[in-house]
């Protein structure tokens, strides 16, 4: 049975391995502490840059979904909002005079 110190040392060795990834940016090759700090920093940046009026609509669009990277979320949001913005608007056709 390992002593408490040996268990602590083994756990710290595991945390220091460069095998972790920032779940927000997808950056890999980080130790656990770097990955956590990267995720916190990116979350702060995202919250500071995100428009308050858009937050409820975006959160509703991505709620209960799992995405591997922030770019995947952004692509989903863009596709969702572009599709809903143009719903009912078919492609424009030139009139018989050649104008829209």
C-alpha beads as a LAMMPS data file, in Angstrom:
LAMMPS data file: protein, C-alpha beads

100 atoms
99 bonds

1 atom types
1 bond types

-500.0 500.0 xlo xhi
-500.0 500.0 ylo yhi
-500.0 500.0 zlo zhi

Masses

1 110.0

Atoms # bond

1 1 1 0.000 0.000 0.000
2 1 1 1.486 3.338 -1.018
3 1 1 2.070 5.945 1.609
4 1 1 0.109 9.195 1.358
5 1 1 3.251 11.000 0.176
6 1 1 3.920 8.443 -2.574
7 1 1 0.315 8.704 -3.751
8 1 1 0.642 12.520 -3.763
9 1 1 3.956 12.349 -5.648
10 1 1 2.509 9.960 -8.224
11 1 1 -0.502 12.216 -8.741
12 1 1 1.699 15.306 -9.132
13 1 1 3.881 13.450 -11.637
14 1 1 0.749 12.610 -13.611
15 1 1 -0.401 16.261 -13.546
16 1 1 3.006 17.400 -14.838
17 1 1 2.908 15.155 -17.915
18 1 1 2.494 17.140 -21.135
19 1 1 -0.541 15.114 -22.223
20 1 1 -3.411 17.457 -21.459
21 1 1 -5.384 19.678 -23.790
22 1 1 -7.243 22.971 -23.438
23 1 1 -10.875 22.091 -24.136
24 1 1 -11.647 25.613 -25.314
25 1 1 -8.891 26.120 -27.888
26 1 1 -7.842 22.538 -28.570
27 1 1 -4.208 23.383 -27.798
28 1 1 -2.451 20.205 -26.697
29 1 1 0.883 19.268 -25.160
30 1 1 0.085 21.040 -21.892
31 1 1 0.463 19.834 -18.348
32 1 1 -2.714 19.774 -16.252
33 1 1 -2.100 23.165 -14.645
34 1 1 -1.361 24.855 -17.980
35 1 1 -4.517 23.347 -19.502
36 1 1 -6.679 24.570 -16.613
37 1 1 -5.161 28.061 -16.796
38 1 1 -5.620 28.169 -20.574
39 1 1 -9.292 27.198 -20.219
40 1 1 -9.851 29.838 -17.529
41 1 1 -8.144 32.551 -19.596
42 1 1 -10.131 31.671 -22.723
43 1 1 -13.383 31.632 -20.724
44 1 1 -12.609 35.115 -19.352
45 1 1 -11.821 36.363 -22.858
46 1 1 -14.991 34.845 -24.267
47 1 1 -17.188 36.364 -21.555
48 1 1 -15.625 39.801 -21.965
49 1 1 -16.051 39.845 -25.764
50 1 1 -19.447 38.204 -26.033
51 1 1 -22.390 40.507 -26.720
52 1 1 -24.886 40.526 -23.832
53 1 1 -28.009 40.600 -26.065
54 1 1 -26.789 37.523 -27.974
55 1 1 -25.947 35.391 -24.931
56 1 1 -29.449 33.970 -24.297
57 1 1 -30.030 33.033 -27.952
58 1 1 -26.587 31.467 -28.381
59 1 1 -26.781 29.556 -25.114
60 1 1 -30.189 28.212 -26.106
61 1 1 -28.772 27.089 -29.477
62 1 1 -25.853 25.161 -27.953
63 1 1 -27.423 23.939 -24.705
64 1 1 -27.053 20.210 -24.009
65 1 1 -24.631 19.726 -26.900
66 1 1 -21.074 18.530 -26.664
67 1 1 -18.413 20.114 -28.856
68 1 1 -14.732 19.211 -28.937
69 1 1 -13.440 22.718 -29.692
70 1 1 -14.570 26.335 -29.597
71 1 1 -14.385 26.563 -33.401
72 1 1 -16.933 23.768 -33.698
73 1 1 -19.302 25.730 -31.459
74 1 1 -18.729 28.903 -33.459
75 1 1 -19.419 27.140 -36.747
76 1 1 -22.640 25.680 -35.330
77 1 1 -23.770 29.072 -34.034
78 1 1 -22.994 30.795 -37.321
79 1 1 -24.806 28.141 -39.336
80 1 1 -27.791 28.234 -36.960
81 1 1 -28.178 32.009 -36.951
82 1 1 -27.550 32.467 -40.662
83 1 1 -30.125 29.778 -41.437
84 1 1 -32.693 31.299 -39.078
85 1 1 -32.024 34.842 -40.348
86 1 1 -32.753 33.891 -43.934
87 1 1 -35.580 31.422 -43.318
88 1 1 -38.356 32.137 -45.771
89 1 1 -36.148 34.218 -48.013
90 1 1 -35.560 32.260 -51.176
91 1 1 -32.771 33.089 -53.559
92 1 1 -33.251 36.312 -55.483
93 1 1 -33.908 36.123 -59.191
94 1 1 -33.344 38.838 -61.715
95 1 1 -36.523 40.393 -63.018
96 1 1 -37.413 40.283 -66.681
97 1 1 -35.510 43.560 -67.070
98 1 1 -32.330 42.025 -65.640
99 1 1 -32.565 43.819 -62.289
100 1 1 -33.120 42.378 -58.858

Bonds

1 1 1 2
2 1 2 3
3 1 3 4
4 1 4 5
5 1 5 6
6 1 6 7
7 1 7 8
8 1 8 9
9 1 9 10
10 1 10 11
11 1 11 12
12 1 12 13
13 1 13 14
14 1 14 15
15 1 15 16
16 1 16 17
17 1 17 18
18 1 18 19
19 1 19 20
20 1 20 21
21 1 21 22
22 1 22 23
23 1 23 24
24 1 24 25
25 1 25 26
26 1 26 27
27 1 27 28
28 1 28 29
29 1 29 30
30 1 30 31
31 1 31 32
32 1 32 33
33 1 33 34
34 1 34 35
35 1 35 36
36 1 36 37
37 1 37 38
38 1 38 39
39 1 39 40
40 1 40 41
41 1 41 42
42 1 42 43
43 1 43 44
44 1 44 45
45 1 45 46
46 1 46 47
47 1 47 48
48 1 48 49
49 1 49 50
50 1 50 51
51 1 51 52
52 1 52 53
53 1 53 54
54 1 54 55
55 1 55 56
56 1 56 57
57 1 57 58
58 1 58 59
59 1 59 60
60 1 60 61
61 1 61 62
62 1 62 63
63 1 63 64
64 1 64 65
65 1 65 66
66 1 66 67
67 1 67 68
68 1 68 69
69 1 69 70
70 1 70 71
71 1 71 72
72 1 72 73
73 1 73 74
74 1 74 75
75 1 75 76
76 1 76 77
77 1 77 78
78 1 78 79
79 1 79 80
80 1 80 81
81 1 81 82
82 1 82 83
83 1 83 84
84 1 84 85
85 1 85 86
86 1 86 87
87 1 87 88
88 1 88 89
89 1 89 90
90 1 90 91
91 1 91 92
92 1 92 93
93 1 93 94
94 1 94 95
95 1 95 96
96 1 96 97
97 1 97 98
98 1 98 99
99 1 99 100
